[in-house]
């Protein structure tokens, strides 16, 4: 869904001749004109691209809890000061740190061949080189059916299909089950290690990493490795030929103890209701294989740039706009839970929250989960941003983004400016997540959507909270 900015700008200018705002509209003529002005400005601004270029180039990969993530927090705080945010803070929290370490993985039978793999987050190290036959499982369901102890001395390999490409990313959840819980069944079976097909929709020889789930608050005690889709295809073909498969691997991934992480919080103080907060943001950390441009440097850039454009207006909106650069999202939404806990007593003043964390392609739909009486406001906002190529989606769609979940669970209303995601999982959690994958013009469309939408939420008098 490629959007030509010149065409969009022309469409925006033509909006000025639309029929006047109805007398009972929740958006005034002046608010609408300001929102249109913000969109026009955003479509000509390079600020978001400058921000994501700076983050990915000057800081690079930013694994949660690492020294690089600390440098990113300092970078975020300095950026907030340079851009003139009214309040800048780093809110620290502690977390366990998992380090990838080294990895060697290779097919040893029916012949020798190096494989391209990546340890999954939370995986244990191998005490020594593992050399073992592979037991092939067509999918995660086949693995869950094994008997306890039946895999002793073996390496389990869970296949499956590459993710189904989808605009909404709907294929991720089902495909991700092998990554999240596969280790529990491989370990129950006594396997020496688990190897899975990467959770991704690409055909490149890049493995996709990602975090596993705990069970009973415990992590796996075996190595767990994701291999690239082409390598998984190769193992399947050999299996289908009836060839005996064996593998060697040595992994140094392990937990390194407690460290400090944190969230960077940037505020533009509201002019009339400063205690009421419209929260936007993205996550500052990334996986360590790429430079975290698409996931989620883009989200940091989009929301920070949008807030800065609003701050440049002659008058601040009524409510405070807060940009949160969440820490340690990739390793378990740790920053999100820390924020919700720290601000629990004030969550009733968080009038709406949303996050940009689905890449850098165009926004195509606006969904919401707010007070039904406030849905008319969202409907009117959707009309204003429609020239950007955005449609109105559902009005009872829970979410707002991964880092918003802990707040949403405590009753904070949410919206989502949903991005085109058909190719998102080609890049997600791989070495291919780099700056060259971001289209500067599509990034501008995101900023335009956020700037107009967030301004209108921040400047309205309407209560967005659902009634108990």
C-alpha positions in Angstrom: 0.0 0.0 0.0 2.4 2.6 -1.3 1.3 6.2 -0.6 2.7 9.0 -2.7 3.3 12.0 -0.5 2.7 14.6 -3.1 -0.7 13.1 -3.9 -1.5 12.9 -0.2 -0.5 16.5 0.3 -2.7 17.6 -2.5 -5.6 15.6 -1.0 -5.0 17.3 2.3 -5.1 20.7 0.8 -8.4 19.8 -0.9 -9.9 18.9 2.5 -10.0 22.6 3.3 -13.0 22.9 1.0 -14.9 20.1 2.7 -18.3 21.0 4.3 -18.1 22.9 7.5 -18.0 21.1 10.9 -21.5 20.2 12.2 -22.7 22.2 15.2 -22.7 19.1 17.4 -19.3 17.8 16.3 -16.8 17.1 19.1 -14.1 18.8 17.1 -14.2 22.5 16.5 -13.3 24.2 13.2 -10.1 25.6 14.7 -9.0 22.1 16.1 -9.7 20.6 12.6 -7.6 23.3 10.9 -4.8 22.8 13.4 -4.8 19.0 12.8 -4.7 19.6 9.1 -1.8 22.0 9.6 0.1 19.4 11.6 -0.4 16.8 8.8 0.9 19.2 6.2 3.9 20.0 8.3 4.6 16.4 9.0 4.6 15.4 5.4 7.4 17.9 4.7 9.4 17.1 7.8 12.5 14.8 8.0 12.6 14.8 11.8 11.5 11.2 12.3 14.0 9.9 9.8 16.8 11.9 11.4 15.8 10.4 14.8 15.8 6.8 13.7 19.0 7.3 11.7 20.7 8.7 14.8 19.5 5.9 17.1 20.4 3.0 14.8 23.7 4.6 13.7 25.0 6.1 16.9 23.8 3.4 19.3 23.2 0.4 17.1 21.7 -2.9 18.5 20.2 -2.4 22.0 19.5 -5.7 23.7 17.4 -5.2 26.9 19.6 -4.8 29.9 22.8 -4.3 28.0 25.3 -1.5 28.1 24.0 -0.5 24.6 20.5 -0.1 26.0 21.9 2.2 28.7 23.5 4.3 26.0 20.2 4.4 24.2 18.5 5.7 27.4 21.0 8.5 27.7 20.5 9.2 23.9 16.7 9.4 24.4 17.0 11.7 27.4 19.4 14.0 25.5 17.1 14.0 22.5 14.2 15.1 24.6 16.2 18.0 26.0 17.4 19.0 22.6 13.9 19.0 21.2 12.6 21.1 24.1 10.3 18.8 25.9 9.0 20.3 29.1 10.0 17.4 31.3 12.6 14.6 30.7 13.1 11.7 33.1 14.7 8.2 33.1 12.7 5.8 35.3 15.0 2.9 36.2 14.0 -0.7 37.0 16.0 -3.9 37.6 15.8 -7.0 35.4 17.6 -10.3 34.7 20.0 -10.1 31.8 20.2 -12.8 29.1 23.2 -12.7 26.8 23.3 -14.6 23.5 27.0 -15.6 23.6 28.4 -17.8 20.8 26.7 -20.4 18.7 27.8 -23.1 16.3 25.2 -25.3 14.7 25.7 -27.8 11.8 24.2 -30.8 10.1 26.5 -33.8 10.5 24.4 -36.5 8.8 23.8 -37.5 6.1 26.6 -35.0 5.4 28.3 -31.9 6.9 26.6 -28.6 6.4 26.7 -25.4 8.4 23.3 -24.1 9.4 22.2 -20.5 10.1 20.7 -20.3 13.5 20.1 -18.0 16.5 19.6 -18.8 20.1 16.2 -17.9 21.4 15.9 -15.5 24.4 16.0 -17.3 27.7 17.8 -20.4 26.2 20.3 -22.3 28.3 23.9 -23.0 27.3 25.2 -26.4 26.2 27.8 -27.6 28.8 29.7 -29.2 25.9 29.4 -29.8 22.2 26.1 -31.7 21.5 26.3 -34.4 18.8 23.0 -36.2 18.5 20.4 -37.6 16.1 17.5 -35.3 15.1 13.9 -36.3 15.8 11.7 -34.6 13.3 8.3 -33.1 14.3 6.1 -31.7 11.6 4.6 -29.1 13.9 4.3 -28.0 17.5 1.2 -30.2 17.9 3.3 -33.3 17.1 5.9 -32.3 19.8 3.2 -31.7 22.5 2.0 -35.3 22.0 5.3 -37.0 23.0 5.7 -39.1 26.1 7.9 -38.0 29.0 11.5 -39.1 28.5 11.1 -40.3 24.9 13.7 -37.9 23.5 16.6 -38.7 25.7 19.9 -38.3 23.9 18.2 -36.7 20.9 17.7 -33.2 19.5 14.1 -32.3 18.7 13.4 -30.3 15.5 10.0 -28.7 15.1 9.2 -27.7 11.5 6.0 -26.0 10.4 5.3 -23.6 7.6 6.8 -20.1 7.1 4.3 -17.5 8.5 1.4 -16.6 6.4 1.9 -13.0 5.3 -0.9 -10.7 6.5 -1.5 -7.0 6.6 -2.4 -7.3 10.3 0.3 -9.8 11.2 -2.4 -12.3 12.1 -0.2 -15.3 11.3 2.3 -14.4 14.1 0.5 -15.8 17.1 -0.1 -19.4 15.7 3.4 -19.6 14.2 4.9 -18.3 17.4 3.7 -21.2 19.6 6.7 -23.4 18.8 9.0 -20.6 19.9 7.1 -19.8 23.1 6.3 -23.3 24.5 8.3 -25.8 22.4 11.1 -26.0 24.9 8.7 -27.2 27.6 7.8 -30.3 25.7 11.3 -31.0 24.4 12.7 -30.7 27.9 9.9 -32.9 29.2 10.9 -35.5 26.6 14.5 -35.4 27.8 15.9 -33.8 24.6 19.4 -32.5 24.7 18.3 -29.4 22.7 15.4 -28.0 20.7 15.7 -26.6 17.2 12.8 -24.8 15.5 11.9 -23.3 12.2 12.3 -19.5 12.6 9.1 -17.5 13.2 9.1 -15.4 10.1 7.6 -15.0 6.7 10.8 -14.6 4.6 12.8 -17.0 2.5 16.2 -15.5 3.4 18.9 -17.4 5.3 18.5 -15.1 8.3 17.3 -16.7 11.5 14.6 -15.0 13.6 15.3 -14.7 17.3 12.8 -13.8 20.0 11.9 -14.5 23.6 10.5 -17.8 24.9 7.9 -18.1 27.7 8.6 -19.2 31.2 6.8 -22.1 32.9 6.1 -21.9 36.6 8.4 -18.9 36.7 11.3 -21.0 35.4 13.2 -20.9 32.1 14.5 -23.8 30.0 17.6 -25.7 31.0 18.4 -26.8 27.4 19.7 -24.9 24.4 16.9 -23.7 22.0 17.9 -22.6 18.5 15.8 -21.1 15.7 17.2 -21.9 12.2 16.4 -19.9 9.0 13.5 -20.9 6.8 15.7 -22.2 4.0 17.6 -24.4 6.4 14.4 -25.7 7.9 13.2 -26.5 4.3 16.4 -28.4 3.7 16.0 -30.5 6.8 12.4 -31.3 5.8 13.5 -32.5 2.4 16.1 -34.7 3.8 13.6 -36.1 6.3 11.1 -36.8 3.5 13.9 -38.7 1.7 14.2 -41.0 4.7 17.7 -39.8 5.5 19.0 -40.2 9.1 19.6 -36.7 10.4 22.2 -35.7 13.0 23.4 -32.4 14.3 26.2 -30.8 16.3 25.7 -27.6 18.2 27.4 -25.6 20.9 25.7 -22.6 22.5 27.0 -20.1 25.0 23.7 -18.2 25.7 23.0 -17.8 29.4 21.6 -15.6 32.2 24.1 -13.0 33.6 22.3 -11.8 36.7 20.4 -8.6 37.7 21.1 -5.4 35.8 19.5 -1.9 35.5 17.2 -1.0 32.6 14.7 1.9 32.4 12.1 3.9 30.5 12.7 7.4 29.1 9.7 9.7 29.7 9.3 12.9 27.8 6.4 15.3 28.6 4.7 18.2 26.8 2.7 19.8 29.6 -0.9 20.5 28.9 -2.2 24.1 29.0 -5.5 23.5 30.9 -5.5 19.9 32.2 -1.8 19.1 32.8 -2.7 16.2 35.1 -4.4 14.4 32.3 -2.1 12.4 30.1 -2.2 11.2 26.4 0.5 8.6 26.3 2.3 7.5 23.1 5.6 5.8 22.5 7.6 2.9 21.3 10.3 0.6 22.7 13.9 1.7 22.9 15.5 -1.7 23.1 16.0 -4.1 20.2 17.2 -7.6 19.5 21.0 -7.7 18.9 21.1 -9.3 15.4 20.2 -6.1 13.5 20.1 -2.4 14.4 16.5 -2.3 15.4 15.4 0.2 12.8 12.0 -1.3 12.0 11.5 -2.9 15.5 11.3 -0.4 17.0 13.5 2.6 16.2 10.8 3.7 13.8 8.2 3.8 16.6 10.5 5.9 18.8 11.0 8.3 15.9 7.4 8.5 14.8 6.0 9.3 18.2 8.8 11.6 19.3 8.6 13.6 16.0 4.8 13.8 16.2 4.9 15.2 19.8 7.6 17.7 18.8 5.4 19.0 16.0 2.6 19.5 18.4 4.9 21.3 20.9 5.8 23.7 18.1 2.2 25.0 17.9 1.6 28.5 19.2 -0.5 27.1 22.0 -0.2 23.7 23.8 -3.2 21.4 23.8 -5.2 21.1 26.9 -3.8 17.8 28.1 -0.3 16.6 28.6 1.3 14.5 25.9 3.7 11.9 27.2 6.2 10.0 25.0 7.5 6.9 26.7 10.5 5.1 25.2 10.0 1.7 26.9 12.9 -0.4 27.9 13.3 -4.2 27.7 10.2 -4.8 25.6 11.7 -7.6 23.6 12.6 -9.7 26.6 9.1 -9.7 28.2 7.5 -6.2 28.2 9.6 -5.4 31.3 9.5 -1.7 30.9 5.8 -1.7 30.2 5.1 -3.5 33.5 7.5 -1.3 35.4 5.8 1.8 34.0 2.3 0.5 34.9 3.5 -0.3 38.4 5.3 3.0 39.0 2.3 5.0 37.8 -0.5 2.8 39.1 -1.9 5.5 41.4 -2.1 7.9 38.5 -3.4 5.6 35.7 -6.8 7.1 36.2 -5.4 10.3 34.7 -4.1 8.5 31.6 -6.9 9.3 29.2 -5.7 7.3 26.3 -2.6 5.3 25.3 -1.1 3.9 22.1 2.2 2.7 20.8 3.9 2.5 17.4 5.5 -0.9 17.2 4.7 -2.6 13.9 7.4 -1.2 11.6 7.6 1.8 9.4 5.1 1.2 6.6 2.0 3.4 6.1 -0.8 3.6 8.7 -3.9 2.3 7.1 -6.5 1.9 9.9 -7.6 3.5 13.1 -9.1 1.3 15.8 -10.2 2.1 19.3 -11.3 0.9 22.7 -12.7 3.9 24.5 -15.9 5.0 26.2 -18.7 4.2 23.8 -19.9 7.8 24.2 -16.5 9.0 23.0 -16.5 6.8 19.9 -18.0 9.7 17.9 -14.8 11.6 18.6 -12.7 8.8 17.2 -15.0 8.6 14.2 -14.5 12.3 13.5 -10.7 12.0 13.9 -10.8 9.2 11.3 -12.5 11.5 8.8 -9.8 14.1 9.3 -6.9 11.7 8.8 -8.7 9.8 5.9 -6.8 11.8 3.2 -3.6 10.0 4.4 -5.1 6.7 3.2 -6.5 5.7 6.7 -9.8 4.0 7.2 -11.9 3.7 10.4 -11.6 0.3 12.0 -13.4 -1.3 14.9 -14.5 0.7 17.9 -14.1 -2.1 20.4 -10.7 -3.4 19.5 -8.5 -4.0 22.6 -4.8 -3.3 22.4 -2.9 -0.2 21.7 0.4 -2.0 21.2 2.5 -4.5 23.3 3.8 -2.0 25.8 0.3 -0.6 26.4 -1.1 -4.0 27.5 -0.3 -3.6 31.2 -2.0 -0.2 31.3 -5.0 -1.4 29.2 -5.5 -4.3 31.6 -5.9 -1.6 34.3 -8.5 0.3 32.4 -6.6 2.8 30.4 -8.5 3.5 27.1 -6.5 2.7 23.9 -6.4 3.5 20.2 -4.2 2.0 17.5 -2.9 3.6 14.3 -2.3 0.2 12.5 0.5 0.0 10.0 0.8 -2.1 6.9 2.4 -5.3 8.1 2.5 -7.6 5.1 6.3 -7.7 5.0 7.0 -6.9 8.7 7.8 -10.5 9.6 10.3 -10.7 6.8 12.5 -8.5 8.9 11.3 -9.0 12.5 14.0 -10.1 14.9 16.6 -10.8 12.2 20.0 -9.3 11.0 18.0 -7.7 8.2 16.3 -5.2 10.5 18.4 -2.2 9.4 17.8 1.4 8.4 17.7 0.8 4.7 14.4 -0.9 5.1 12.7 2.3 6.1 11.0 4.5 3.4 11.4 8.1 4.6 8.1 9.1 2.8 6.1 6.4 4.5 7.7 7.5 7.8 6.3 11.0 7.2 2.8 9.6 6.7 3.0 7.9 10.1 4.1 11.1 11.8 1.3 13.0 10.1 -1.3 10.5 11.4 0.1 10.5 14.9 0.5 14.3 15.1 -3.1 15.0 14.0 -4.7 12.2 16.0 -2.8 12.8 19.3 -3.3 16.6 19.1 -7.1 16.1 18.8 -7.2 13.6 21.8 -5.0 16.0 23.9 -7.1 19.0 23.0 -10.6 17.5 23.6 -12.7 17.9 26.7 -14.4 14.5 26.1 -13.9 11.7 28.7 -12.5 8.6 27.0 -12.7 6.3 30.0 -15.1 3.4 29.9 -17.6 3.5 32.7 -17.5 0.7 35.3 
